[in-house]
Amino acid sequence: MATQTLSPFSAPHSVLAQVGGVLAAFARAFALAKNAEARFDEIQALQALSDAELARRGIARDNIVRHVYADLLND
């Protein structure tokens, strides 16, 4: 039979590490949600512009989403 000895600080450290991991995951999810919301707002704002206003910005109406997500696209 094997026995395991835990130091008094190993369990709290493990719990803190797990809590920290959960908090980090929530922070990443929140950041992703805020980024998605900002991109959605930009798409809405661009869609509200006239074709002439879009043309002045060098954006075709059918390329609005591609324009907003250009930093993530490889083409």
Backbone hydrogen bonds in HBPLUS format (Angstrom, degrees):
<---DONOR---> <-ACCEPTOR-->    atom                        ^
c    i                          cat <-CA-CA->   ^        H-A-AA   ^      H-
h    n   atom  resd res      DA  || num        DHA   H-A  angle D-A-AA Bond
n    s   type  num  typ     dist DA aas  dist angle  dist       angle   num
A0010-SER N   A0007-SER O   3.17 MM   3  5.47 157.5  2.23 112.3 118.6     1
A0013-HIS N   A0009-PHE O   3.19 MM   4  6.10 153.9  2.26 138.0 145.7     2
A0014-SER N   A0010-SER O   3.03 MM   4  6.15 154.5  2.09 144.6 151.4     3
A0015-VAL N   A0011-ALA O   2.99 MM   4  6.25 159.2  2.03 154.8 160.3     4
A0016-LEU N   A0012-PRO O   2.84 MM   4  6.06 161.3  1.88 150.5 155.8     5
A0017-ALA N   A0013-HIS O   2.85 MM   4  6.05 152.7  1.93 146.2 154.1     6
A0018-GLN N   A0014-SER O   2.97 MM   4  6.21 155.0  2.03 146.1 152.5     7
A0019-VAL N   A0015-VAL O   2.87 MM   4  6.11 162.7  1.90 153.5 158.3     8
A0020-GLY N   A0016-LEU O   2.81 MM   4  5.93 160.2  1.85 146.4 152.6     9
A0021-GLY N   A0017-ALA O   2.90 MM   4  6.11 149.2  2.00 141.4 149.8    10
A0022-VAL N   A0018-GLN O   2.94 MM   4  6.23 155.4  2.00 149.3 155.5    11
A0023-LEU N   A0019-VAL O   2.88 MM   4  6.14 165.2  1.90 155.4 159.5    12
A0024-ALA N   A0020-GLY O   2.89 MM   4  6.03 154.0  1.95 144.7 152.2    13
A0025-ALA N   A0021-GLY O   2.97 MM   4  6.17 151.2  2.05 142.0 149.7    14
A0026-PHE N   A0022-VAL O   2.96 MM   4  6.29 156.4  2.01 150.9 157.2    15
A0027-ALA N   A0023-LEU O   2.92 MM   4  6.15 156.0  1.98 147.1 154.0    16
A0028-ARG N   A0024-ALA O   2.93 MM   4  6.20 157.0  1.99 148.1 153.8    17
A0029-ALA N   A0025-ALA O   2.95 MM   4  6.16 161.2  1.98 148.8 154.1    18
A0030-PHE N   A0026-PHE O   2.84 MM   4  6.03 157.4  1.89 150.5 156.8    19
A0031-ALA N   A0027-ALA O   2.95 MM   4  6.13 159.2  1.99 147.3 152.9    20
A0032-LEU N   A0028-ARG O   2.94 MM   4  6.17 158.6  1.98 149.8 155.6    21
A0033-ALA N   A0029-ALA O   2.94 MM   4  6.14 155.9  2.00 146.3 153.0    22
A0034-LYS N   A0030-PHE O   2.91 MM   4  6.15 159.2  1.95 151.5 156.9    23
A0035-ASN N   A0031-ALA O   2.96 MM   4  6.13 155.5  2.02 146.1 152.9    24
A0036-ALA N   A0032-LEU O   2.94 MM   4  6.14 160.5  1.98 148.1 153.3    25
A0037-GLU N   A0033-ALA O   2.89 MM   4  6.08 155.0  1.95 146.6 153.9    26
A0038-ALA N   A0034-LYS O   2.92 MM   4  6.12 156.6  1.98 146.1 152.2    27
A0039-ARG N   A0035-ASN O   2.98 MM   4  6.24 159.6  2.02 150.7 156.1    28
A0040-PHE N   A0036-ALA O   2.91 MM   4  6.09 157.5  1.96 147.4 153.9    29
A0041-ASP N   A0037-GLU O   2.90 MM   4  6.13 160.2  1.94 149.7 154.9    30
A0042-GLU N   A0038-ALA O   2.98 MM   4  6.24 152.4  2.06 144.5 152.0    31
A0043-ILE N   A0039-ARG O   2.93 MM   4  6.21 156.8  1.98 149.9 155.9    32
A0044-GLN N   A0040-PHE O   2.92 MM   4  6.20 162.6  1.95 153.2 157.8    33
A0045-ALA N   A0041-ASP O   2.93 MM   4  6.14 159.7  1.97 147.4 152.9    34
A0046-LEU N   A0042-GLU O   2.93 MM   4  6.15 160.4  1.97 150.2 155.3    35
A0047-GLN N   A0043-ILE O   2.88 MM   4  6.06 155.5  1.94 151.3 158.4    36
A0048-ALA N   A0044-GLN O   3.08 MM   4  6.27 134.3  2.29 140.8 152.1    37
A0048-ALA N   A0045-ALA O   3.25 MM   3  5.20 132.6  2.49  92.8 105.3    38
A0049-LEU N   A0046-LEU O   3.13 MM   3  5.35 153.6  2.20 104.5 112.5    39
A0054-LEU N   A0050-SER O   2.96 MM   4  6.26 159.7  2.00 152.3 158.1    40
A0055-ALA N   A0051-ASP O   2.86 MM   4  6.04 155.2  1.93 144.3 151.5    41
A0056-ARG N   A0052-ALA O   2.99 MM   4  6.28 151.4  2.08 145.3 152.4    42
A0057-ARG N   A0053-GLU O   3.25 MM   4  6.56 136.3  2.46 136.3 147.2    43
A0057-ARG N   A0054-LEU O   2.96 MM   3  5.08 129.5  2.22  98.2 112.4    44
A0059-ILE N   A0054-LEU O   2.95 MM   5  5.16 175.5  1.95 141.0 140.3    45
A0058-GLY N   A0055-ALA O   2.92 MM   3  4.81 150.9  2.00  99.4 108.8    46
A0063-ASN N   A0060-ALA O   2.80 MM   3  5.22 160.6  1.84 118.0 124.2    47
A0064-ILE N   A0061-ARG O   3.44 MM   3  5.58 163.7  2.47 113.3 111.7    48
A0067-HIS N   A0063-ASN O   2.83 MM   4  5.99 152.5  1.90 149.8 157.8    49
A0068-VAL N   A0064-ILE O   2.94 MM   4  6.25 159.9  1.98 155.5 160.2    50
A0069-TYR N   A0065-VAL O   2.96 MM   4  6.12 156.0  2.02 152.6 158.8    51
A0070-ALA N   A0067-HIS O   3.38 MM   3  5.06 166.5  2.40 101.5 102.8    52
A0072-LEU N   A0069-TYR O   2.89 MM   3  5.49 153.4  1.96 119.6 128.0    53
A0073-LEU N   A0070-ALA O   3.30 MM   3  5.17 143.7  2.44  96.0 105.9    54
